[in-house]
Amino acid sequence: MKFKVKNARLSYPSLFQTASFSGESTGKFECTFILDKQEHADVIEKLQAEVKRIQTELKKKLPADKICLKDGDDLDDEAYAGKMTIKVSTKKRPIILDRDKTPLVEEDGKPYAGCYVNGIFSLWGQDNGFGKRVNGQLDGVQFYADGTPFGDGGASADDFDAFGDEDDDF
């Protein structure tokens, strides 16, 4: 079953290049969609039903750390408070589009962590030598709107005080 989320906040995107962990490529393109519990209530309900269906198919109730859909209130990140998150990935580069459906490239500077996007993905049950899980398969991302970038820890001129040469007493 394909899911389409509209106006979700984008977190941890590795959309143009595969993600890396400890300096090694994971071989996957991935991102996390942040869903507002009120605005996205209908799609969250459908996602939860699909997770339940997959767990029934796997014949096992899985712990939260084995499911790609998570309650943001259970995570240690204030950006996720009051939200739900869903981490999705793919080994094949996903389609990445602008608002007008033109393809985007990394040099366009979007989408970026903190912006708003539309996303298309599906859920699937993993049952192999690596264990049982409910995973998300990323198909595509469409830039929707600008947002405050995550991890934009840089300083601006407003963060500094002006001073003259007479103030050089470090």
The 8 nearest C-alpha neighbors of each residue, nearest first, counted from 0:
[[1, 121, 2, 122, 49, 120, 123, 46],
 [2, 0, 121, 120, 3, 119, 122, 138],
 [1, 3, 120, 119, 121, 4, 0, 42],
 [2, 4, 119, 118, 5, 120, 1, 117],
 [5, 3, 118, 117, 7, 2, 119, 6],
 [4, 6, 117, 7, 3, 116, 118, 143],
 [5, 7, 116, 115, 117, 143, 8, 4],
 [8, 6, 115, 116, 34, 33, 5, 32],
 [9, 7, 115, 33, 32, 114, 113, 116],
 [10, 8, 32, 112, 113, 114, 115, 31],
 [9, 11, 112, 31, 12, 113, 30, 32],
 [12, 10, 30, 31, 112, 13, 9, 29],
 [13, 11, 30, 14, 10, 29, 112, 111],
 [14, 12, 29, 18, 28, 16, 17, 15],
 [13, 15, 28, 12, 16, 29, 17, 93],
 [14, 16, 105, 13, 17, 92, 104, 28],
 [17, 15, 14, 13, 18, 28, 92, 27],
 [16, 18, 28, 27, 26, 13, 24, 19],
 [17, 19, 13, 25, 24, 28, 27, 16],
 [18, 20, 24, 23, 25, 22, 17, 21],
 [19, 21, 23, 22, 24, 25, 18, 17],
 [22, 20, 23, 19, 24, 25, 18, 26],
 [21, 23, 20, 19, 24, 25, 18, 17],
 [24, 22, 19, 20, 21, 25, 18, 26],
 [23, 25, 19, 26, 18, 17, 20, 22],
 [24, 26, 19, 27, 18, 23, 17, 20],
 [25, 27, 24, 17, 90, 18, 28, 19],
 [28, 26, 90, 17, 25, 89, 18, 29],
 [27, 29, 17, 14, 89, 13, 88, 18],
 [30, 28, 88, 13, 87, 12, 14, 27],
 [31, 29, 12, 11, 87, 86, 13, 10],
 [30, 32, 86, 10, 85, 11, 9, 87],
 [31, 33, 9, 85, 84, 8, 7, 10],
 [34, 32, 84, 8, 7, 83, 9, 31],
 [35, 33, 83, 7, 82, 84, 39, 36],
 [34, 36, 82, 38, 39, 37, 83, 33],
 [35, 37, 82, 40, 39, 38, 34, 83],
 [38, 36, 40, 35, 39, 41, 34, 82],
 [37, 39, 35, 40, 36, 34, 41, 6],
 [38, 40, 35, 42, 37, 41, 36, 34],
 [41, 39, 43, 37, 36, 42, 38, 44],
 [42, 40, 44, 43, 39, 45, 38, 37],
 [41, 43, 45, 44, 39, 40, 46, 4],
 [44, 42, 46, 40, 45, 41, 39, 47],
 [43, 45, 47, 41, 42, 46, 40, 48],
 [44, 46, 42, 48, 43, 47, 49, 41],
 [47, 45, 43, 49, 48, 44, 42, 50],
 [46, 48, 50, 44, 49, 45, 43, 51],
 [49, 47, 45, 51, 46, 50, 52, 44],
 [48, 50, 52, 46, 51, 47, 53, 45],
 [51, 49, 47, 53, 52, 48, 46, 54],
 [50, 52, 48, 54, 49, 53, 47, 55],
 [53, 51, 49, 55, 50, 54, 48, 56],
 [54, 52, 56, 50, 55, 51, 124, 57],
 [53, 55, 57, 51, 56, 52, 59, 60],
 [56, 54, 58, 52, 53, 57, 51, 59],
 [55, 57, 53, 54, 58, 52, 59, 124],
 [56, 58, 54, 55, 59, 53, 124, 126],
 [59, 57, 55, 56, 54, 60, 53, 61],
 [58, 60, 57, 54, 61, 55, 56, 131],
 [61, 59, 54, 62, 58, 55, 57, 51],
 [60, 62, 59, 65, 63, 54, 132, 66],
 [63, 61, 64, 65, 60, 66, 132, 59],
 [62, 64, 66, 65, 61, 69, 68, 67],
 [63, 65, 62, 66, 67, 61, 69, 132],
 [66, 64, 132, 63, 62, 61, 133, 67],
 [65, 67, 133, 63, 68, 64, 132, 134],
 [66, 68, 86, 134, 85, 133, 135, 69],
 [69, 67, 85, 66, 84, 86, 70, 83],
 [70, 68, 84, 83, 71, 67, 85, 63],
 [69, 71, 83, 72, 73, 84, 82, 68],
 [70, 72, 79, 83, 82, 80, 74, 73],
 [71, 73, 80, 70, 74, 81, 79, 82],
 [74, 72, 71, 70, 75, 69, 80, 79],
 [75, 73, 71, 72, 76, 79, 70, 80],
 [74, 76, 77, 73, 72, 71, 79, 80],
 [77, 75, 78, 79, 74, 80, 71, 72],
 [76, 78, 80, 79, 75, 74, 71, 72],
 [79, 77, 76, 80, 71, 82, 81, 33],
 [78, 80, 71, 77, 82, 76, 81, 72],
 [81, 79, 72, 71, 77, 82, 78, 76],
 [82, 80, 72, 71, 79, 36, 35, 83],
 [83, 81, 35, 71, 36, 79, 80, 34],
 [82, 84, 70, 71, 34, 69, 33, 36],
 [85, 83, 33, 69, 32, 68, 34, 71],
 [84, 86, 68, 32, 67, 31, 69, 87],
 [85, 87, 31, 67, 30, 135, 32, 84],
 [86, 88, 135, 137, 136, 29, 30, 31],
 [89, 87, 29, 137, 136, 28, 27, 135],
 [90, 88, 28, 27, 91, 137, 136, 29],
 [89, 91, 27, 28, 26, 92, 88, 17],
 [92, 90, 89, 93, 28, 27, 138, 88],
 [91, 93, 28, 90, 94, 89, 14, 15],
 [94, 92, 139, 138, 91, 95, 137, 14],
 [93, 95, 139, 140, 96, 138, 92, 102],
 [96, 94, 140, 103, 141, 139, 102, 93],
 [95, 97, 102, 141, 100, 103, 101, 142],
 [96, 98, 142, 100, 101, 99, 141, 103],
 [97, 99, 100, 142, 143, 141, 96, 101],
 [98, 100, 97, 101, 96, 102, 141, 142],
 [101, 99, 96, 97, 98, 102, 141, 95],
 [100, 102, 97, 96, 99, 103, 98, 95],
 [103, 101, 96, 95, 97, 100, 104, 94],
 [104, 102, 96, 95, 97, 107, 101, 105],
 [103, 105, 106, 107, 102, 15, 95, 108],
 [104, 106, 107, 108, 15, 103, 109, 110],
 [107, 105, 108, 104, 109, 103, 15, 110],
 [106, 108, 105, 109, 104, 103, 110, 97],
 [109, 107, 106, 105, 110, 111, 104, 103],
 [110, 108, 111, 107, 142, 105, 103, 104],
 [109, 111, 142, 108, 114, 112, 116, 141],
 [112, 110, 109, 114, 113, 12, 108, 9],
 [111, 113, 10, 9, 149, 148, 114, 11],
 [114, 112, 148, 149, 9, 146, 147, 8],
 [113, 115, 146, 145, 9, 111, 8, 112],
 [116, 114, 8, 144, 143, 7, 6, 9],
 [117, 115, 143, 142, 6, 7, 141, 8],
 [116, 118, 5, 141, 4, 6, 140, 7],
 [117, 119, 140, 4, 3, 139, 116, 141],
 [118, 120, 3, 139, 138, 2, 137, 140],
 [121, 119, 137, 138, 2, 136, 1, 118],
 [120, 122, 1, 136, 135, 2, 0, 123],
 [123, 121, 135, 134, 136, 133, 120, 124],
 [124, 122, 134, 133, 135, 125, 121, 53],
 [123, 125, 133, 53, 132, 134, 126, 57],
 [124, 126, 132, 131, 133, 127, 123, 134],
 [127, 125, 131, 130, 124, 132, 57, 128],
 [128, 126, 129, 130, 125, 131, 132, 124],
 [127, 129, 130, 126, 131, 125, 132, 124],
 [130, 128, 127, 131, 126, 125, 132, 65],
 [131, 129, 127, 128, 126, 132, 125, 65],
 [130, 132, 126, 125, 127, 129, 124, 133],
 [133, 131, 65, 125, 66, 124, 134, 130],
 [132, 134, 124, 66, 123, 67, 125, 65],
 [135, 133, 67, 123, 122, 132, 124, 66],
 [134, 136, 87, 122, 121, 67, 88, 137],
 [135, 137, 121, 88, 87, 120, 89, 122],
 [138, 136, 120, 88, 87, 89, 139, 135],
 [139, 137, 120, 93, 119, 136, 94, 140],
 [140, 138, 94, 93, 119, 118, 95, 137],
 [139, 141, 118, 95, 117, 96, 94, 116],
 [140, 142, 96, 117, 116, 97, 95, 143],
 [143, 141, 116, 97, 110, 98, 144, 96],
 [142, 144, 116, 115, 98, 141, 117, 6],
 [145, 143, 115, 114, 142, 146, 116, 6],
 [144, 146, 114, 115, 147, 143, 113, 142],
 [147, 145, 114, 113, 148, 115, 144, 8],
 [146, 148, 113, 149, 114, 145, 151, 112],
 [149, 147, 113, 112, 151, 146, 150, 114],
 [150, 148, 113, 112, 151, 147, 10, 152],
 [151, 149, 152, 148, 112, 153, 113, 147],
 [150, 152, 149, 153, 148, 147, 154, 112],
 [151, 153, 150, 154, 149, 148, 155, 147],
 [154, 152, 151, 155, 150, 158, 156, 148],
 [153, 155, 158, 152, 156, 157, 159, 151],
 [154, 156, 157, 158, 153, 159, 152, 151],
 [155, 157, 158, 159, 154, 160, 161, 153],
 [156, 158, 155, 159, 160, 154, 161, 153],
 [159, 157, 156, 155, 154, 160, 153, 161],
 [158, 160, 157, 156, 161, 155, 154, 162],
 [161, 159, 162, 158, 157, 156, 163, 155],
 [160, 162, 159, 163, 156, 157, 166, 158],
 [163, 161, 166, 160, 164, 165, 167, 159],
 [162, 164, 165, 166, 161, 167, 160, 168],
 [165, 163, 166, 167, 162, 168, 161, 169],
 [164, 166, 163, 167, 168, 162, 169, 161],
 [165, 167, 164, 163, 168, 162, 169, 161],
 [168, 166, 164, 165, 169, 163, 162, 161],
 [169, 167, 166, 165, 164, 163, 162, 161],
 [168, 167, 166, 165, 164, 162, 163, 160]]
